[in-house]
Amino acid sequence: MKTIVLTVTNDLNYDQRMQRICTSLAKAGYDILLVGRKNTGGTALQQKVFRQKRLHCFCKAGFIFYAEYNLRLFLYLLFTQMDVICAIDLDTILPCYYISLLRRKKRVYDAHELFTEMKEVITRPVIKRLWRTIEKITVPNFSQGYTVSYSIAGEFKKRYNVSYEVIRNMPVKKNDTLVKEGSSPHVNIQNEKVILYQGAVNEARGLENLVDAMQYINAVLHIYGDGNMYGQIKFLINKKNLQNKIILKGKLLPEALPAITQNAFAGINLVEPIGLNQVYSLANKFFDYIQAAIPQVTMNFPEYKKINEETEVAVLINTVATNEIAGAINLLLNDEATYQKLKDNCLAAREMYTWQHEEQKLLCFYKKIFTV
């Protein structure tokens, strides 16, 4: 049995992509170890079909955290059994790279983001130069890798002449039928139409304008998630007296979300066009909404536009301006024919955009790794 070690810096319980990847590889017969961080006061690790390890750090954020975590990760990997080491994003790539050299192990890069083009990076020149230096040192030496969108794969090819596979963030297709309206305890008891946002409550997600837009929308907004903007969004909701229209639900485990999502009226997937990472994004939630058969409002960015041209499942907007958001949501609320067309298209598309299809590319990728 071949051992694959995969490394992240986040909380293992809430990383849907890594849970899907590790589960698929474990079921295919690989010995999988997923390594992440231990958050103070975090929930206990959920039992999975793969092994998990959390590393404790004294520092919780910023450059010092990354330095401490990378050191601890390097020391841990130095004595960990492995046949392949897989770095997820640039924030764990250095220890994986040097461990692969020291121990002569195969290495893989899994780029969930175009890390050096994230808003948190490009708006801080010194930080950006640091991460670009790390990228230039490491990525050209990771000839084997995969990422989440064709646009990001193209950028890696352009920058470093590496040809990465594309394994998109699609949900697992359930064999059961959609839960009937009203069967979930999370359905609004007043039968109001629920607009749903699920995911990180972070910068560059257009959430401030979404809050503002809800003043002009006859529906309620439920926000499931947490992040660095959570406090600010809560403040804005109170400032605009929208407590009865916008409900902050907090973070839920991934397995709890599908029943909630399918009982929403529509989904929201907003991204500010700040940096190539945002413009080239293809988020989990985009496919989660399709799987739940609910129309959505999303961005007119390359990856979303291409899929929407093939099967129209969303109302696309060019910016996260308040009037554009409000107009798109009100179109779904007031134009029954458009809403039903998008919903019908979701029902058809949900059979195609599933993890069961994407995981075949993942399994072929690792099969090739071990046959080279």
N, C-alpha and C positions, 0 to 999 in steps of 0.2 A: 504494500500500500504506500503510495507516494504521499509525502507530506507537503502541504502548501501553507505557508504562514502569510497572513494578510494584516496590514497595519493601518490604523486610523488614529485620529486624535480626539474623536467625539465619543458620545455615550452609545454603547453598543445596542442598548435596548430600542433606540429610536432611529437607527439607520436602516431604512427599508431596503435600499439597494444592496448593502452588504449582507443583510439577512437573506435576501433572495439568492445572491451569488454564492454565499457559503453553503446554504441549504442545497442548492443544485449540485455543487461540487461534492459535497458530502454524500448525497444520495447516489452520485455517480461512482462512488468508491474511493474517493480521496480522503486522506486524513487532514482535516481542516482546523487551523487555529487562527482565530481572529483576535487581534490585540488592540486594545483601546485604552482610554483614560478612565480613571475612577473619579466621579464627581462627588463632592461632599454632600451628604444627604440624599444621594441618588437612590433610585429604586434598585431592588435586588436584581441580579442578572436573571433574565428569562431562560428557561431551559430550552436548548436547541439541539439539533442533531449534529452540531459541530462544537468543537472546544472553543472556549472564550477565556481571555485573560485581561484583567484591568490593571493598569499601572497607576500607582498613586503618585501625585505631584503636590508639592507644597504651594507652588505658584499656580494661579488659576487662569491667567490671561496675559496677553501681550508677549513681547519678545522673550522675556525671561521664562515664561511658561514653555514656549517652543524650545528654547535651549535646554531647559531641564528635562522636558519630555523626550527630546531626541537623545539626550545622554542616557536616560533610563532605558529607552527603547534599545539603544545600541548594546548596552550591557546585558539586557535580557536576551536579545537575539544572539549574542555571542555564544550562549550555552544552550540554545534551543534547537532541537532536532528539526531539520527541514530539508527538502529537496529543491523547493522554489520559494523565493521571497517576493512578495507582491506589495509594492508601495502604493497606497491610495493617496493621491495628490502630493504636492510638493512638500507639505508640512511633515511628511514622514520619509521622504525619499533619500535624504542623506544617510541615515543609519542603515537603511536597506541597501543602498549602493555600496557602502564600505564593507558591510557584512558579506555581501555577495562576492566582493573581491577577496577579502580575507579568508573566507571559507570555501571559495570557489563554487558557489552555488548559482543556479540560474536565477535571473531577476526579471520581473515584470512590472510595468507601470500601468496603473489603473487611474486615469485622470477623470475624476468626477467633475472637475472644473478646469477652465483655462485659468489657472491660479493667478498668474501674473497680470491678468486683466480683470480681476475682481475689483469692485468699487473700493473695498476696504484697503486694497493694495495701490491702485492707480492714483488715488487721491492723496497718497503719502509718498512723495518722491524718494526719500531715503529708504523706506521699506520696499518700495518697488524695485529699486536698484539691487537691494539685497536678494529678493526673491528671483529677479531675472538672472543674477549671477549664479544662484543655486540651480536654476533651470538650465542655464547654458552648460554648467559643469556636468549635470546628471542626465538630462533627457536624451542627448545624443548617444549616450552609452546604454540606454534602455531601448534596444532595437525591437523588443517584443512588448506590445502594450495594447490597450483598448481604451476607448473613451465613450462619451454619452451621446455625441451628435456628429453628423458628417461635417458640419462646419468647423468644429473643434479639431477633428481629425485632419481636415485640410490645412488648418493653421499649423499644426505640428509638422506636417509634411513640408509646408512652406518654410518654417523656421529651421528645422533640424533634419529634414529629409528622412524622417521615420514614418513608416506606414502602419498606422494603428487601426485595429478593428473597431467597429462601432457596435456597441452593445447598449441598447437604449433602456431607459428607466420605465419599463412596463410592468403593470401589476400581474399577479397570478390570476389566471382565469378560473373562477369558481365553477364547479359543476352544477351547483344549485341555481335556481331561478332568482330573479331580483326579489328582495323582500317587499311585500305589499305595503303601500302607503299606510302609515299609522301603526305599524307593528314594532317600530323602534321606539325605545323610551326617550330618544333624543328629538323626536318630532315636536315641533312647536305646538303647545297645547291649545293655542288660540287659532290654529289652522292658518297662520300667516305664512306667506311664501318666504322660504328661507334661502338667502344667498349665502354661499359657503366659501370661506377662505380657509385652506388647510396648508400648513407648512411653516417655515421659519418666519417669525415676526422680526425681520431684520431690515437694515438699510437697503435702499435701492429696489424695494418691492412695491413702491407706489401706495403704501398703506395710508400715509397721511392724506393723500388726495381721495382715496377710497372712503375714508371716514368723512371727509368733506362732501363727497358725492352723495352719501346716504341721506343728506338733508333733502334731496330732491327725488328720492326713490320711495315708493310705497311698498316696502318690504322690510324684513329684518335681516341683519348680517350676523352670522356666527363665525367667529375666528377661532380656529383650533391650531394652537402652536405657541411657541415661546421664542424669545430671541432678544437681541440687543436694542430693539425698538419697542419692546413690550410696555415699559413704563411710559414712554412718550405717547404711544397710541392710547393707553388708558387715560392719560392726562387730556389728550385732545377730545376723547369721547365725553369726558366730564365737562370740559370747557364749552363744548357745543351743545351740551344737554341732550346727548344722544344715547343715554344709558338704556332707554327702552327699545332702541332700534339696533344697537350694536352690542352684542354679547361676547365677551372674552371668555372662551371655554378652557383655555390653557392647553397644555400638552397631553396627548393621549398616546398610548402604545399603538403601533401601526395596525395591529390586528383588530383594534376597536373601531377604526375609521370607516371601513367599507359600508357597514350598516348605516352609519350616519350620513355618509356621502350620498348614497342612493336615495335618501329621503329628502334631500335638498331640492330646491327648484332649479338652481343654476350654480355653477362654480366660477371662481375668480382666480386668474393666474396672471398677475401683473409683474412686470419687470421694467425698471427704468433703463433706458439705453445709455448706460454709463460704462464704457469698456466693452471689449469684444466678448468677454465671458457672458455678460448679460445678453448681448445681441445674439450670440450663438447658442443660447441656452435651450434646453429641452427637458422641462421639469417633470418629476414624478407625478405631480398633481394633474398635469395635462392629460396623461393617460388614465389616471385614477378617475377623473371625471367622465372620460369616455366609457370606462369599464362600468361605472355606475349609471350610465345612460342619462346623464344630465348635460344639457348644453352649457357652454361656458363663454366667458369673456376673456380673451387672451391677446397677446401682442402680435402685431404684423411683422414678426421677425422671420428670418429665413426658414428655420426648421418648422415652426408652427404654420407658416404660410404654405409650405410645400405639402404638408399633410392635409391642411384644410382645403387645398385645391384638389386633392385626390378624393377626399371625403369630407364634406362640409359639416363640421361638428361644433364650430365656434363662431362667435362674432369677433372679428379682429379689429383692434384699435392701434393707431400709430403712435400715440403718446399716452402717458398716464395723467393727462390733464383732467381736472374734475369734470368738465363738461363732456369729455369723450367717455369717461367711465360711466357717468350718469346716463348718457344717451344710449350706450350699448346695453346696459342693464334694463333700462326702460323699454328698449326694443323687444327684449325677451319677455318682459312682463306684459306688454300691451299688444304685441303682434302674435296672435295665437298661431297663425299659419307658419310664420318663420320659426317659432319655438318648436312646433310639432315636427317640422322638417328636420331641424337639427337633432331633435331627440330620436327620430327614426333613424337618422344616419349614425348616431351613437350606438344604437342597438345593433346595427350591421357592423360597424367598425370594431366594436368590442370583441368580436370573434377573431379579429385579425391582430389587433395591437395587444398582445398578451406576452407575459414572461415565458410561457411555454414555447413560443416561437424564438424569442431572443436567447433563451438558455441553450438552444442548439448551437448557436454561434460561440457561446462561452465554452461549451464542452469540446467543440472542435478546436478552439484555440488552445486549450490546455492539453488536448491529445497531441497536437503538433509539438507543443513545448517538450513533451516527454519522448517524442520520437525523433527529435533532431539530435 
